[in-house]
């Protein structure tokens, strides 16, 4: 048995350690050493005792010296930075992709400005059997080795006016494009027969490849060149009829011909990585008689009557729901670059046409765009001088000046094409106010939102939101609507434009660039660009709606209203949520739907099948896997679960958007 330890001598210190303390310490573990004083140690002797500890005495555990305080502050700062970074990472995950894209234009060498002239086509086949003729037009696509910011950026296209009832159309139509690279380009020309409301018949195509371009390039010669049209891609029915006609009349060739020319105008101005349309600046007015009849909207049959006195109401009228396109002079500012906002998974699939539902919704929106921006015998074409008061006046005419408290929805494409239609809750076909339809489901655009026109008492073109003068429709002004014809001086008017779009959510920091671009194209016109959340702007819009009821034309009826038709803002988020949710989420019964609408409803939500079938058949016709929401129905029930799984997000989006959404019904 071991003997107890000898008593400590006076003046000595005793260092006591536990058995665990004798083991080697880990590099990661902190070192803890316990110091104990011997109970026999006298306080007076402790001052004189020598230090016999084998290890250096550590600092007191609670030493608040300047060095330790600095270390603690440094560690606290690091923890705060890590916490902030983690919060930003989580916020990035919850924020939907899209909106403003700051990607800069890539570097590119200086290019050249090229003018294309589409002169005429000959010997085209007869596509309309009842008229024994055709309504031909040409759609050109320009492809060049110019670097893009994203692969989804659209290619440049140009459409000629339609020539009526002829197989020998003469367009003499020009298209001027800047920054065509020296490495050349490919020009694809597709010939069509316009056949509204059916599909346009293709009459053939011509593809021209140019390997190099410089200032000395002679193009296709002073008189242009004639190309044979490839018939393989043309309508089999049209060429069969042409073959029979040629056999009976013993006419010659079956091959149509296209006459066009190209010319280099010089070197282009920057930005060199942006190939864009310079001109000609033009406009197209699309009329929809069917929608005009539904909404009861009529205008003067002769546009010149718009500038005459309003006291005579006996002139000829026509039904008019008007969709407008104005090709402005480029380039669009680099900062105006926005992507669709993917606030729901179905939105991404819809724009990219992925999956069954995404493909169907994409086709529906393309069809809606074509139906509103339809080309037929009533379509009007025109040209105007670029960046002139004539351009401003033409824009005001298409917006009907300051008449009737109108509010318009617009989309500005990356090539400077401004599309707009009147919007409002009385236009019950909801897609008329949706930016996804106006953009033709484009992934990237320049800007989108709403605008309206005010008339100023003085012809000063004021850019002030609160000008020191009276304005109409806020106040009654003589010498203009609603009692007199509108003044023809653009300086009497003010364009108030915003970024109210839930589809693309343009950033408010880009509004100065939008204003600058519009000031260049519409000189003399006062322009105010505002963020859609501005309270003053909301009051002005509300006032416009009140004026519309007072001065606007009467609206008779609206058909095929969707469950969300009571909401009329241009934001698309909550309306899409309303469309995709189940009937149990509605406070009232599902309204009457057309067969086509019910079919799309069932595709989006398979459980609706039991609501649209008679009660006796619903139970037997409803597959068990759909009723349960299982993944047995590939691509359908899965998307349905995603939709219903995001109800909290939907509710938050609806509260934020206050009824702003997208409708994808037909």
C-alpha positions as CSV (number, residue, x, y, z in Angstrom):
1,X,0.0,0.0,0.0
2,X,1.4,3.3,-0.9
3,X,2.1,5.8,1.8
4,X,0.5,9.3,1.7
5,X,2.3,12.1,0.2
6,X,4.7,14.0,2.5
7,X,3.5,17.3,3.8
8,X,4.6,20.3,1.9
9,X,7.4,22.4,3.2
10,X,6.8,25.9,4.1
11,X,7.3,28.2,1.1
12,X,6.6,25.5,-1.5
13,X,3.5,25.5,-3.7
14,X,1.6,22.4,-4.6
15,X,0.3,21.9,-8.2
16,X,-2.6,19.4,-8.2
17,X,-3.8,17.8,-11.4
18,X,-6.4,15.2,-12.0
19,X,-5.4,11.9,-13.6
20,X,-7.0,13.0,-16.9
21,X,-4.8,16.1,-17.0
22,X,-1.7,13.8,-17.3
23,X,-2.8,12.5,-20.7
24,X,-1.5,14.2,-23.9
25,X,-3.8,17.1,-24.9
26,X,-5.5,17.3,-28.3
27,X,-4.4,20.1,-30.6
28,X,-8.0,21.2,-31.0
29,X,-9.0,21.0,-27.3
30,X,-8.3,24.0,-25.1
31,X,-5.8,23.5,-22.3
32,X,-7.2,23.7,-18.8
33,X,-4.8,23.7,-15.8
34,X,-6.1,24.0,-12.3
35,X,-4.1,25.8,-9.7
36,X,-4.7,25.1,-6.0
37,X,-3.0,26.6,-3.0
38,X,-1.9,24.3,-0.1
39,X,-4.1,24.8,2.9
40,X,-0.9,25.0,5.0
41,X,0.6,27.8,2.9
42,X,0.8,31.0,4.8
43,X,-0.3,34.2,3.1
44,X,2.9,36.0,4.2
45,X,5.1,33.3,2.7
46,X,3.3,33.2,-0.7
47,X,4.9,36.5,-1.7
48,X,8.4,35.1,-1.3
49,X,7.9,31.6,-2.6
50,X,9.7,30.7,-5.9
51,X,7.7,29.6,-8.9
52,X,8.2,25.8,-9.3
53,X,5.4,25.2,-11.9
54,X,6.6,23.1,-14.9
55,X,4.2,25.1,-17.2
56,X,3.9,28.9,-17.6
57,X,1.0,30.3,-15.6
58,X,-1.8,31.2,-17.9
59,X,-3.6,34.6,-18.0
60,X,-6.6,34.9,-15.8
61,X,-9.7,33.6,-17.6
62,X,-11.5,37.0,-17.4
63,X,-8.8,39.4,-18.4
64,X,-10.4,42.4,-20.2
65,X,-7.2,43.7,-21.6
66,X,-7.1,45.6,-24.9
67,X,-5.7,42.6,-26.9
68,X,-8.4,40.2,-25.8
69,X,-11.2,42.7,-26.4
70,X,-9.9,43.3,-29.9
71,X,-9.9,39.6,-30.6
72,X,-13.5,39.2,-29.3
73,X,-14.6,42.1,-31.4
74,X,-12.9,40.6,-34.5
75,X,-14.6,37.2,-33.9
76,X,-18.0,38.9,-33.4
77,X,-17.6,40.8,-36.6
78,X,-16.7,37.5,-38.4
79,X,-19.8,35.8,-37.0
80,X,-22.0,38.8,-38.1
81,X,-20.6,38.6,-41.6
82,X,-21.2,34.9,-41.8
83,X,-24.8,35.4,-40.6
84,X,-25.4,38.2,-43.1
85,X,-24.0,36.1,-45.9
86,X,-26.3,33.2,-44.9
87,X,-29.3,35.4,-44.8
88,X,-28.5,36.8,-48.3
89,X,-28.1,33.2,-49.6
90,X,-31.5,32.3,-48.2
91,X,-33.1,35.4,-49.6
92,X,-31.6,34.6,-53.0
93,X,-33.2,31.2,-52.9
94,X,-36.6,32.6,-52.1
95,X,-36.5,35.5,-54.6
96,X,-37.7,34.3,-58.0
97,X,-35.3,34.4,-60.9
98,X,-35.8,37.1,-63.5
99,X,-36.4,40.8,-63.7
100,X,-33.6,43.2,-64.4
101,X,-30.5,41.5,-65.8
102,X,-27.3,43.6,-65.5
103,X,-25.3,41.4,-67.9
104,X,-23.3,43.9,-70.1
105,X,-23.1,43.7,-73.8
106,X,-20.0,41.7,-74.9
107,X,-17.1,43.3,-76.8
108,X,-17.4,43.2,-80.6
109,X,-15.6,45.0,-83.5
110,X,-17.3,47.8,-85.3
111,X,-19.9,46.6,-87.8
112,X,-21.6,48.1,-90.9
113,X,-25.1,49.5,-91.6
114,X,-26.8,47.5,-94.4
115,X,-30.0,48.4,-96.3
116,X,-32.1,45.5,-97.6
117,X,-34.7,46.2,-100.2
118,X,-37.4,43.6,-101.0
119,X,-38.6,44.7,-104.4
120,X,-41.1,42.1,-105.6
121,X,-41.9,38.4,-106.2
122,X,-43.2,36.8,-109.4
123,X,-45.0,33.6,-110.5
124,X,-46.3,32.8,-107.0
125,X,-48.8,30.0,-106.7
126,X,-52.5,30.6,-106.1
127,X,-53.2,29.9,-102.5
128,X,-56.8,31.2,-102.1
129,X,-59.1,29.0,-104.3
130,X,-62.1,31.2,-103.9
131,X,-60.4,34.3,-105.2
132,X,-58.0,32.4,-107.6
133,X,-55.2,34.6,-106.1
134,X,-53.0,35.1,-103.1
135,X,-52.3,37.7,-100.4
136,X,-48.5,37.4,-100.2
137,X,-46.1,38.9,-97.7
138,X,-42.5,38.3,-96.8
139,X,-41.0,37.5,-93.4
140,X,-37.2,38.1,-93.3
141,X,-34.8,36.8,-90.5
142,X,-31.2,38.1,-90.2
143,X,-28.6,35.8,-88.5
144,X,-25.0,37.0,-88.0
145,X,-22.0,36.1,-85.8
146,X,-22.6,38.8,-83.3
147,X,-22.0,37.9,-79.6
148,X,-25.2,37.8,-77.5
149,X,-25.7,38.3,-73.8
150,X,-27.8,35.2,-73.6
151,X,-28.7,32.5,-76.1
152,X,-32.4,33.4,-75.6
153,X,-32.0,36.9,-77.1
154,X,-34.3,37.0,-80.1
155,X,-33.0,37.3,-83.7
156,X,-33.9,40.2,-85.9
157,X,-37.0,39.9,-88.0
158,X,-38.8,42.1,-90.5
159,X,-42.3,41.7,-92.1
160,X,-43.4,43.4,-95.3
161,X,-47.0,44.7,-95.7
162,X,-49.4,42.2,-97.3
163,X,-50.3,42.7,-101.0
164,X,-53.9,41.8,-101.6
165,X,-55.2,39.4,-104.3
166,X,-52.1,39.1,-106.4
167,X,-49.5,36.5,-107.4
168,X,-47.1,39.3,-108.5
169,X,-46.6,41.4,-105.4
170,X,-44.4,44.6,-105.5
171,X,-43.4,45.7,-102.0
172,X,-40.5,48.0,-102.6
173,X,-40.0,47.6,-98.9
174,X,-36.7,48.6,-97.1
175,X,-35.1,47.4,-93.9
176,X,-32.0,49.1,-92.5
177,X,-29.9,47.2,-89.9
178,X,-26.9,48.5,-88.0
179,X,-23.8,46.6,-86.7
180,X,-23.8,43.8,-89.3
181,X,-20.4,42.2,-88.7
182,X,-17.6,42.0,-91.3
183,X,-17.8,38.2,-91.1
184,X,-21.1,38.3,-93.1
185,X,-24.6,37.1,-92.4
186,X,-27.4,34.8,-93.4
187,X,-30.7,36.3,-94.7
188,X,-33.7,34.0,-94.7
189,X,-36.7,35.2,-96.7
190,X,-40.0,33.2,-96.2
191,X,-42.9,33.9,-98.5
192,X,-46.4,33.4,-97.1
193,X,-50.0,33.8,-98.2
194,X,-52.0,35.6,-95.5
195,X,-55.0,33.6,-94.6
196,X,-56.7,34.9,-91.5
197,X,-58.1,33.4,-89.3
198,X,-56.6,30.1,-90.6
199,X,-52.9,29.4,-90.7
200,X,-50.9,31.3,-93.2
201,X,-49.8,29.2,-96.2
202,X,-46.1,29.0,-96.9
203,X,-45.3,29.7,-100.5
204,X,-41.5,29.0,-100.4
205,X,-38.3,30.5,-99.1
206,X,-34.9,31.9,-100.2
207,X,-31.8,31.7,-98.1
208,X,-28.8,34.0,-98.9
209,X,-25.4,33.6,-97.4
210,X,-22.9,36.5,-97.5
211,X,-19.4,35.6,-96.3
212,X,-17.9,39.1,-95.8
213,X,-18.9,42.7,-95.6
214,X,-16.9,45.9,-95.8
215,X,-17.3,49.5,-96.9
216,X,-16.4,48.6,-100.5
217,X,-18.8,45.7,-100.7
218,X,-21.0,46.2,-103.7
219,X,-23.9,44.2,-102.3
220,X,-26.0,42.6,-105.0
221,X,-25.4,45.3,-107.6
222,X,-27.2,48.5,-108.3
223,X,-30.3,46.7,-109.6
224,X,-30.3,43.9,-107.1
225,X,-30.6,40.2,-107.9
226,X,-33.3,37.7,-108.7
227,X,-33.4,34.4,-106.7
228,X,-35.4,31.2,-107.3
229,X,-37.8,30.4,-104.5
230,X,-37.5,26.9,-103.0
231,X,-40.8,25.2,-103.4
232,X,-40.1,22.2,-101.1
233,X,-41.2,24.1,-98.0
234,X,-44.3,25.6,-99.8
235,X,-47.9,24.6,-99.5
236,X,-48.5,21.3,-101.3
237,X,-52.1,22.3,-102.0
238,X,-51.1,25.6,-103.6
239,X,-48.4,24.0,-105.8
240,X,-50.7,21.2,-106.8
241,X,-53.3,23.7,-108.0
242,X,-50.5,25.7,-109.8
243,X,-49.4,22.5,-111.6
244,X,-53.0,21.8,-112.7
245,X,-53.4,25.5,-113.8
246,X,-50.1,25.4,-115.7
247,X,-51.0,22.2,-117.5
248,X,-54.4,23.6,-118.6
249,X,-53.0,27.0,-119.7
250,X,-49.7,25.7,-120.9
251,X,-47.8,28.3,-119.0
252,X,-44.1,28.0,-118.3
253,X,-42.1,27.6,-115.1
254,X,-43.5,26.3,-111.8
255,X,-40.7,28.2,-109.8
256,X,-41.5,31.6,-108.2
257,X,-38.8,34.3,-108.2
258,X,-37.8,36.9,-105.6
259,X,-36.1,40.2,-106.5
260,X,-34.1,41.9,-103.7
261,X,-31.1,44.1,-103.2
262,X,-28.5,44.9,-100.5
263,X,-26.3,48.0,-99.9
264,X,-23.7,49.0,-97.3
265,X,-24.5,52.5,-96.0
266,X,-21.3,52.9,-93.9
267,X,-19.9,52.0,-90.5
268,X,-22.3,51.7,-87.6
269,X,-22.2,53.6,-84.3
270,X,-21.7,51.8,-81.0
271,X,-22.7,49.6,-79.2
272,X,-21.2,47.2,-81.8
273,X,-22.4,44.0,-80.1
274,X,-26.0,45.1,-80.6
275,X,-27.4,44.5,-84.1
276,X,-30.6,46.5,-84.3
277,X,-33.1,48.0,-86.7
278,X,-32.4,51.6,-87.7
279,X,-35.4,52.1,-89.9
280,X,-37.6,52.8,-91.5
281,X,-39.6,53.9,-88.6
282,X,-43.1,52.6,-89.2
283,X,-46.4,51.6,-87.6
284,X,-49.0,48.9,-87.9
285,X,-52.6,49.1,-86.6
286,X,-54.3,45.8,-86.0
287,X,-58.1,45.7,-85.6
288,X,-60.1,43.0,-84.0
289,X,-63.8,43.4,-85.1
290,X,-64.9,40.4,-82.9
291,X,-63.4,41.9,-79.8
292,X,-64.7,45.3,-80.8
293,X,-68.2,43.9,-81.0
294,X,-67.8,42.2,-77.7
295,X,-66.7,45.4,-76.0
296,X,-68.9,47.8,-78.0
297,X,-65.9,50.0,-78.9
298,X,-66.3,52.1,-82.0
299,X,-64.1,54.7,-83.7
300,X,-64.3,56.8,-86.8
301,X,-64.0,54.7,-89.9
302,X,-61.7,57.4,-91.4
303,X,-58.8,58.2,-89.1
304,X,-58.8,61.8,-90.2
305,X,-62.1,62.3,-88.5
306,X,-60.3,61.9,-85.2
307,X,-59.0,65.4,-85.6
308,X,-62.3,66.9,-86.5
309,X,-65.0,68.3,-84.2
310,X,-66.8,65.8,-82.0
311,X,-70.1,67.5,-82.2
312,X,-71.1,65.5,-85.3
313,X,-71.8,61.9,-84.4
314,X,-73.3,60.9,-87.8
315,X,-70.0,59.9,-89.5
316,X,-69.3,56.3,-90.5
317,X,-68.1,54.2,-87.6
318,X,-66.3,50.8,-87.3
319,X,-65.9,48.4,-84.4
320,X,-62.4,48.8,-83.2
321,X,-60.3,47.0,-80.6
322,X,-57.0,48.3,-81.7
323,X,-53.6,46.7,-81.2
324,X,-50.6,48.9,-82.1
325,X,-47.0,48.4,-83.2
326,X,-44.5,51.2,-83.7
327,X,-41.0,50.5,-84.9
328,X,-38.8,53.1,-83.2
329,X,-35.3,54.1,-84.2
330,X,-32.7,52.1,-82.3
331,X,-30.6,51.3,-80.5
332,X,-32.5,50.5,-77.3
333,X,-30.3,51.5,-74.3
334,X,-28.1,48.7,-73.0
335,X,-29.6,48.9,-69.4
336,X,-33.1,48.2,-70.7
337,X,-32.8,44.4,-70.4
338,X,-35.3,42.3,-68.4
339,X,-36.1,38.6,-68.2
340,X,-39.4,37.1,-67.3
341,X,-39.8,36.5,-63.6
342,X,-40.1,32.8,-62.7
343,X,-42.3,33.3,-59.6
344,X,-43.8,29.8,-60.1
345,X,-42.3,26.7,-61.6
346,X,-45.0,26.6,-64.3
347,X,-43.9,30.0,-65.5
348,X,-40.5,28.8,-66.4
349,X,-41.9,25.8,-68.3
350,X,-44.4,28.0,-70.0
351,X,-41.8,30.4,-71.4
352,X,-39.4,27.6,-72.4
353,X,-42.2,25.3,-73.6
354,X,-41.0,22.4,-71.4
355,X,-43.3,19.7,-70.2
356,X,-46.8,19.0,-71.3
357,X,-48.4,21.9,-69.4
358,X,-45.7,24.3,-70.3
359,X,-45.9,23.4,-74.0
360,X,-49.7,23.8,-74.0
361,X,-49.6,27.2,-72.2
362,X,-46.9,28.4,-74.5
363,X,-49.0,27.5,-77.6
364,X,-52.0,29.2,-76.1
365,X,-50.1,32.5,-75.5
366,X,-48.7,32.4,-79.0
367,X,-52.2,31.9,-80.4
368,X,-53.5,34.8,-78.2
369,X,-50.8,37.1,-79.5
370,X,-51.6,36.2,-83.1
371,X,-55.3,36.7,-82.5
372,X,-54.8,40.2,-81.0
373,X,-52.0,41.3,-83.4
374,X,-53.7,39.8,-86.4
375,X,-53.0,40.7,-90.0
376,X,-56.0,40.9,-92.2
377,X,-57.6,43.2,-94.8
378,X,-58.3,45.8,-92.2
379,X,-54.7,46.1,-91.0
380,X,-53.2,49.5,-91.6
381,X,-49.5,50.2,-92.4
382,X,-47.6,53.5,-92.5
383,X,-44.3,55.2,-92.3
384,X,-43.1,58.4,-90.5
385,X,-39.9,60.4,-90.2
386,X,-37.7,59.0,-87.4
387,X,-37.3,61.1,-84.3
388,X,-39.5,63.9,-85.4
389,X,-42.7,65.6,-84.3
390,X,-44.5,63.6,-87.0
391,X,-43.5,60.5,-85.0
392,X,-44.9,62.0,-81.8
393,X,-48.1,62.9,-83.6
394,X,-48.5,59.5,-85.0
395,X,-48.1,57.9,-81.6
396,X,-50.7,60.3,-80.1
397,X,-53.2,59.4,-82.9
398,X,-52.7,55.7,-82.1
399,X,-53.3,56.4,-78.4
400,X,-56.4,58.6,-79.3
401,X,-54.7,61.7,-77.7
402,X,-56.3,62.4,-74.3
403,X,-59.7,61.0,-75.1
404,X,-61.8,59.0,-72.6
405,X,-59.3,58.4,-69.8
406,X,-57.7,55.5,-71.6
407,X,-54.9,53.5,-70.0
408,X,-52.6,51.3,-72.2
409,X,-50.5,48.3,-71.5
410,X,-47.2,48.2,-73.4
411,X,-44.1,46.1,-74.2
412,X,-40.9,47.5,-75.7
413,X,-38.8,44.8,-77.4
414,X,-35.0,44.6,-77.5
415,X,-35.2,45.8,-81.2
416,X,-37.2,48.9,-80.3
417,X,-40.7,47.7,-81.4
418,X,-43.3,49.3,-79.1
419,X,-46.5,47.2,-78.8
420,X,-49.5,48.5,-76.9
421,X,-53.3,48.0,-76.4
422,X,-55.9,49.7,-74.3
423,X,-56.3,47.9,-71.0
424,X,-59.1,48.0,-68.4
425,X,-61.3,45.7,-66.4
426,X,-64.2,46.1,-68.9
427,X,-62.0,44.3,-71.5
428,X,-62.9,40.9,-70.0
429,X,-60.7,38.9,-72.3
430,X,-57.9,39.1,-69.7
431,X,-54.9,38.3,-71.9
432,X,-55.4,41.7,-73.6
433,X,-53.7,43.3,-70.7
434,X,-51.0,40.8,-70.1
435,X,-47.4,41.4,-71.0
436,X,-46.6,37.8,-71.7
437,X,-49.1,37.9,-74.6
438,X,-47.8,41.3,-75.8
439,X,-44.2,40.1,-75.9
440,X,-45.3,36.8,-77.7
441,X,-43.8,34.9,-74.7
442,X,-40.3,36.4,-75.2
443,X,-37.7,35.5,-72.6
444,X,-36.1,38.9,-72.7
445,X,-37.5,42.3,-73.4
446,X,-36.4,45.9,-72.9
447,X,-39.3,47.2,-70.7
448,X,-43.0,46.8,-70.0
449,X,-45.7,48.5,-68.0
450,X,-48.6,50.9,-68.5
451,X,-49.0,54.5,-69.8
452,X,-51.6,57.2,-70.4
453,X,-51.8,60.6,-72.0
454,X,-52.5,64.0,-70.4
455,X,-53.2,67.2,-72.2
456,X,-51.4,70.4,-71.0
457,X,-53.0,73.8,-71.0
458,X,-49.7,75.3,-72.4
459,X,-47.8,73.9,-75.4
460,X,-44.6,73.5,-73.4
461,X,-44.0,69.7,-73.4
462,X,-43.5,69.7,-69.6
463,X,-41.8,66.7,-68.1
464,X,-43.0,67.6,-64.6
465,X,-45.4,65.3,-62.7
466,X,-47.1,68.4,-61.2
467,X,-46.8,71.1,-63.9
468,X,-47.7,74.6,-63.0
469,X,-50.7,74.5,-65.3
470,X,-54.0,72.8,-65.7
471,X,-54.2,69.3,-67.3
472,X,-56.9,67.1,-68.8
473,X,-58.5,64.8,-67.8
474,X,-57.8,66.0,-64.3
475,X,-59.5,69.3,-65.2
476,X,-61.8,70.5,-67.9
477,X,-59.7,72.3,-70.6
478,X,-61.2,74.1,-73.6
479,X,-60.0,73.4,-77.1
480,X,-59.9,69.6,-76.9
481,X,-61.7,66.4,-75.8
482,X,-64.4,65.7,-74.8
483,X,-66.1,68.6,-76.6
484,X,-63.6,69.7,-79.2
485,X,-61.1,68.1,-81.5
486,X,-57.6,67.4,-79.9
487,X,-54.8,69.9,-80.6
488,X,-52.3,68.7,-83.2
489,X,-49.2,70.1,-81.5
490,X,-47.3,67.2,-79.5
491,X,-46.1,69.9,-77.0
492,X,-49.7,70.0,-75.7
493,X,-49.4,66.5,-74.4
494,X,-47.6,64.5,-71.7
495,X,-46.9,60.8,-71.7
496,X,-47.0,59.3,-68.2
497,X,-45.4,55.8,-68.3
498,X,-44.5,53.3,-65.6
499,X,-43.0,49.8,-65.1
500,X,-46.2,48.1,-63.8
501,X,-45.5,44.6,-65.0
502,X,-45.5,41.4,-62.9
503,X,-44.3,39.3,-65.8
504,X,-40.9,41.1,-66.2
505,X,-40.8,43.5,-63.2
506,X,-38.6,46.2,-64.8
507,X,-36.3,47.8,-62.2
508,X,-37.1,51.4,-61.3
509,X,-33.4,52.3,-61.9
510,X,-33.9,51.8,-65.6
511,X,-36.7,54.3,-65.9
512,X,-34.4,57.3,-66.7
513,X,-33.0,55.3,-69.6
514,X,-36.5,54.5,-70.8
515,X,-37.4,58.2,-70.7
516,X,-34.2,59.2,-72.6
517,X,-35.0,56.7,-75.3
518,X,-38.6,57.9,-75.7
519,X,-37.6,61.6,-75.7
520,X,-35.3,60.9,-78.6
521,X,-38.1,59.1,-80.6
522,X,-41.0,61.4,-79.6
523,X,-39.6,65.0,-79.6
524,X,-41.8,67.7,-78.3
525,X,-43.9,65.3,-76.2
526,X,-43.6,65.7,-72.4
527,X,-42.5,62.4,-70.7
528,X,-42.8,61.4,-67.1
529,X,-41.4,57.9,-66.2
530,X,-42.5,56.7,-62.8
531,X,-42.2,53.6,-60.6
532,X,-45.5,51.8,-60.3
533,X,-45.6,51.9,-56.5
534,X,-45.6,55.7,-56.5
535,X,-48.8,56.8,-54.6
536,X,-49.3,59.9,-56.7
537,X,-49.2,57.7,-59.8
538,X,-51.8,55.4,-58.3
539,X,-54.1,58.3,-57.7
540,X,-53.6,59.5,-61.3
541,X,-54.5,56.1,-62.6
542,X,-57.6,55.9,-60.4
543,X,-58.6,59.3,-61.7
544,X,-58.2,58.0,-65.3
545,X,-60.6,55.2,-64.6
546,X,-63.1,57.6,-63.2
547,X,-62.8,59.8,-66.3
548,X,-63.2,56.7,-68.5
549,X,-66.6,56.1,-66.9
550,X,-67.6,59.7,-67.5
551,X,-66.1,60.4,-71.0
552,X,-65.4,57.0,-72.4
553,X,-67.5,55.1,-74.9
554,X,-70.2,52.8,-73.5
555,X,-69.3,49.1,-73.0
556,X,-72.1,46.7,-73.7
557,X,-71.1,43.2,-72.7
558,X,-68.2,40.9,-72.1
559,X,-68.1,37.1,-72.6
560,X,-66.0,34.3,-71.3
561,X,-64.9,36.0,-68.1
562,X,-62.3,34.0,-66.0
563,X,-62.5,33.6,-62.3
564,X,-60.1,36.5,-61.9
565,X,-61.6,38.9,-64.4
566,X,-62.4,41.4,-61.7
567,X,-58.8,42.2,-61.4
568,X,-57.5,44.4,-64.1
569,X,-53.9,45.4,-63.2
570,X,-51.1,44.4,-65.5
571,X,-49.2,42.4,-62.9
572,X,-49.5,38.7,-63.8
573,X,-48.7,36.9,-60.6
574,X,-51.9,36.5,-58.6
575,X,-54.1,35.9,-61.6
576,X,-52.0,32.9,-62.7
577,X,-52.3,31.6,-59.1
578,X,-56.1,32.0,-59.3
579,X,-56.2,30.1,-62.6
580,X,-54.1,27.2,-61.3
581,X,-55.8,26.7,-57.9
582,X,-58.6,24.3,-57.2
583,X,-62.3,25.3,-57.1
584,X,-62.3,24.7,-53.3
585,X,-60.2,27.8,-52.9
586,X,-62.8,30.1,-54.4
587,X,-65.4,31.7,-52.2
588,X,-68.0,31.3,-54.8
589,X,-68.9,28.7,-57.4
590,X,-66.8,28.2,-60.5
591,X,-68.3,30.4,-63.2
592,X,-69.6,29.1,-66.5
593,X,-66.7,28.0,-68.8
594,X,-66.5,27.1,-72.4
595,X,-65.5,23.6,-73.5
596,X,-62.0,24.8,-74.5
597,X,-61.6,26.6,-71.2
598,X,-62.7,23.5,-69.2
599,X,-60.2,21.4,-71.2
600,X,-57.3,23.7,-70.3
601,X,-58.6,23.8,-66.7
602,X,-58.5,19.9,-66.5
603,X,-55.0,19.9,-68.0
604,X,-53.8,22.3,-65.3
605,X,-55.7,20.6,-62.5
606,X,-56.8,16.9,-63.1
607,X,-59.1,16.9,-60.1
608,X,-61.4,19.3,-61.8
609,X,-62.6,16.4,-64.0
610,X,-65.0,15.3,-61.3
611,X,-66.5,18.9,-61.0
612,X,-67.2,19.1,-64.8
613,X,-68.7,15.7,-65.1
614,X,-72.3,14.7,-64.0
615,X,-72.3,13.4,-60.4
616,X,-73.2,9.9,-61.5
617,X,-70.2,9.6,-63.9
618,X,-67.6,11.6,-61.9
619,X,-66.8,8.8,-59.5
620,X,-66.3,6.1,-62.2
621,X,-64.5,8.4,-64.6
622,X,-62.0,9.8,-62.1
623,X,-58.8,7.7,-62.0
624,X,-57.8,6.8,-58.5
625,X,-54.2,8.1,-58.9
626,X,-55.4,11.5,-60.1
627,X,-58.0,11.7,-57.3
628,X,-55.2,10.9,-54.8
629,X,-52.7,13.3,-56.5
630,X,-50.3,10.4,-57.0
631,X,-47.4,10.7,-59.4
632,X,-49.0,7.9,-61.6
633,X,-50.0,10.5,-64.2
634,X,-46.6,11.7,-65.4
635,X,-46.2,15.4,-65.9
636,X,-49.7,16.3,-64.9
637,X,-50.3,15.3,-61.2
638,X,-46.8,16.2,-60.5
639,X,-47.3,19.8,-61.7
640,X,-50.6,19.9,-59.8
641,X,-48.9,19.0,-56.5
642,X,-46.4,21.8,-57.2
643,X,-49.1,24.3,-57.7
644,X,-51.1,23.4,-54.6
645,X,-47.9,23.1,-52.6
646,X,-47.1,26.7,-53.2
647,X,-50.3,28.1,-51.8
648,X,-48.6,30.2,-49.2
649,X,-46.4,31.8,-51.9
650,X,-49.5,32.3,-54.0
651,X,-51.3,34.0,-51.2
652,X,-48.3,36.3,-50.5
653,X,-48.0,37.1,-54.1
654,X,-51.7,37.9,-54.4
655,X,-51.5,40.2,-51.4
656,X,-48.4,41.9,-52.9
657,X,-49.8,42.2,-56.4
658,X,-53.4,43.1,-55.3
659,X,-55.0,41.2,-58.0
660,X,-52.2,41.4,-60.6
661,X,-51.7,38.2,-62.5
662,X,-51.7,36.4,-65.8
663,X,-54.5,34.5,-67.4
664,X,-53.8,31.7,-69.8
665,X,-57.3,30.8,-70.9
666,X,-58.2,31.0,-74.5
